[in-house]
């Protein structure tokens, strides 16, 4: 579904698509700061299948959405800055027209909708309030990771190979980011094979950095669109997969859960807005490069190169340039959100503020 297709008419009356996307990483913080009493908000939890869930009504109160409206299977939350849509029994939600994959489907019980506490703390809160991300490091370096290389060609496209497109996109991104003042480290800068542990090591030994792994997709020649991955939180399944015992083990990258999802959101939303790509969602996975990295890390799948139309699109240098530009713009937005977080925290040093229960669970 494209951005245009999933924007309802009532949506656009309240908030234009452009506004919505631009606001995505700068919403409720000011509002929140003005209402410190909410720090003590008491969430009423219910249990289902051994998990905690919170109600839409509690969420509305906590984030001060003036409007909460049910329309059939959909539930809309609306404020001046954020429009969020849940759908019963599905694990996709839309925040300002961008698709996110929940770890657990929206639950309906006795006519009320609930979301898992895990999705509240690991997805909704860091997206709606990125300025509340704690202990974030203000980065000045971006580690760019062109996927595959050497004997590992990655996906085979209609007009070229994933490894080639990924490297070319990273070079373009490098130029963009350097122009914005960032330092760049590349895990590879030639057509050479680098194993995944080495890529992780490069990221983990680079201070004040974020990590962006660049890939292109292939599936059945019919799939198309953009997807962005952040590491799955501990105790949740990878998107569209069943929960495994090994999912219960935390990974090193889980230290950065909040930054991971906020970075994925900023980059994904900016790419959708700039490129009008089909939105396949912000997803979760335990790819080795995401799992092992103790820096904010994402993996971007820029399009399906085995699809005739999208493969031809990716093959054009102008597309890869535009994608690089959009990723760079998303990185800038993420950094700005962290900077306002750093600035916003100062007045809160004294008195000590009680953190809301929704955070860091
Ligand atoms: Zn790949």
Boltz pocket constraint, residues with backbone or C-beta under 6 A from the ligand:
constraints:
  - pocket:
      binder: B
      contacts: [[A, 147], [A, 148], [A, 154], [A, 155], [A, 162], [A, 214], [A, 215], [A, 216]]
      max_distance: 6.0
